[in-house]
Amino acid sequence: MSGEGSTVVAIDADDADVVALLDDEYARATLVLTYREELAADDIAERLDAAPSTVYDRLSRLTDHDLVTEQQQLDLDGHHYKTYRARLDCVVAELTADGFEVRIDREPSDPADRLTAAFDDLR
């Protein structure tokens, strides 16, 4: 960027990674699918018509950035598996005089926090 008065403002590295991750179509689609229901990786792969390895890669990255939660499911046959649910609620990029500010809001992951948030929403 050139010119008089030009300013480049770096955003937090984690926020930059999240923004880059949201540029990926499989990551976005995974978040949409898991927004209202917990799904296993194989179910996500089937619904997206994607390779399971692609879905597992995106789930790993989404989990690393705390955008999805994973829950171990116990199968009576002994075949345990994980389900995933989106935690991402909102991403806001705001232009200010100093540059961009990015805010990433996540849903509470703790059941008690979810109950408190639901109660607060009723007020």
C-alpha positions in Angstrom: 0.0 0.0 0.0 1.4 3.3 -0.9 0.5 6.9 -0.5 0.7 9.6 2.0 -1.1 8.8 5.2 -1.5 5.1 4.4 -1.7 2.8 7.4 -1.4 -0.9 7.6 -2.8 -2.3 10.8 -2.2 -5.9 11.6 -5.0 -7.9 13.2 -4.4 -10.5 15.8 -2.8 -13.6 14.3 -5.5 -15.9 15.5 -8.2 -13.6 14.1 -6.3 -13.5 10.8 -6.2 -17.3 10.7 -10.0 -17.5 11.4 -10.7 -15.0 8.6 -8.5 -17.1 6.2 -10.2 -20.3 7.4 -13.6 -18.8 6.7 -12.5 -18.2 3.1 -12.5 -22.0 2.6 -15.7 -23.3 1.2 -15.6 -26.6 3.1 -14.9 -24.9 6.4 -17.9 -22.5 5.8 -20.2 -25.4 4.8 -19.2 -27.4 7.8 -20.0 -24.5 10.1 -23.4 -24.1 8.4 -24.2 -27.8 8.7 -23.2 -28.0 12.3 -24.8 -24.8 13.4 -28.1 -26.3 14.6 -27.2 -30.0 15.0 -24.3 -32.1 16.0 -22.9 -34.2 13.2 -20.3 -36.9 12.8 -17.5 -36.2 10.4 -18.7 -39.0 8.0 -22.2 -37.4 7.9 -20.6 -34.0 7.1 -18.5 -35.6 4.3 -21.6 -37.3 2.9 -23.7 -34.1 2.9 -20.9 -32.0 1.4 -20.0 -34.8 -1.1 -16.4 -34.3 0.1 -13.6 -36.7 0.9 -13.5 -37.6 4.6 -9.9 -36.5 4.8 -10.9 -33.0 3.6 -13.6 -32.8 6.3 -11.3 -34.1 9.0 -8.7 -31.5 8.1 -11.3 -28.7 8.3 -12.7 -30.0 11.5 -9.2 -30.1 13.0 -8.6 -26.5 12.0 -12.0 -25.3 13.1 -11.5 -27.1 16.5 -8.1 -25.6 16.9 -9.6 -22.1 16.6 -12.5 -23.0 18.9 -15.1 -22.6 16.2 -16.6 -26.0 16.7 -16.8 -28.3 19.7 -16.4 -32.0 19.6 -18.3 -34.5 21.7 -17.4 -38.2 22.1 -20.4 -40.4 21.4 -20.6 -43.8 23.0 -22.0 -46.5 20.7 -23.5 -49.7 22.4 -21.6 -51.8 19.8 -18.3 -50.3 21.1 -17.7 -48.1 18.0 -17.3 -44.7 19.6 -17.2 -41.6 17.4 -17.1 -37.8 17.7 -19.8 -35.4 16.7 -19.2 -31.7 16.0 -21.2 -28.6 16.6 -20.5 -25.0 15.5 -19.6 -22.5 18.2 -19.1 -19.6 15.8 -21.9 -17.0 16.3 -20.6 -13.9 14.6 -17.6 -12.4 12.8 -17.5 -8.6 12.5 -14.8 -6.6 10.7 -15.0 -3.0 11.5 -13.1 -0.2 9.7 -11.9 2.4 12.1 -9.5 5.4 11.7 -6.7 3.1 12.9 -7.5 0.2 10.5 -9.6 -2.9 10.9 -10.8 -4.4 14.1 -12.1 -8.0 14.0 -14.4 -9.4 16.6 -15.2 -13.1 16.7 -18.1 -14.2 18.9 -18.5 -17.8 20.0 -21.5 -19.6 21.5 -20.8 -20.8 25.1 -19.5 -24.4 25.1 -20.2 -25.2 28.8 -23.8 -26.3 29.5 -24.1 -23.9 32.4 -22.8 -21.0 30.2 -25.3 -22.0 27.5 -28.2 -21.9 30.0 -27.1 -18.5 31.3 -26.8 -17.2 27.7 -30.3 -18.5 26.9 -31.7 -16.9 30.0 -30.0 -13.6 29.2 -31.5 -13.7 25.7 -35.0 -13.9 27.2 -34.5 -10.7 29.1 
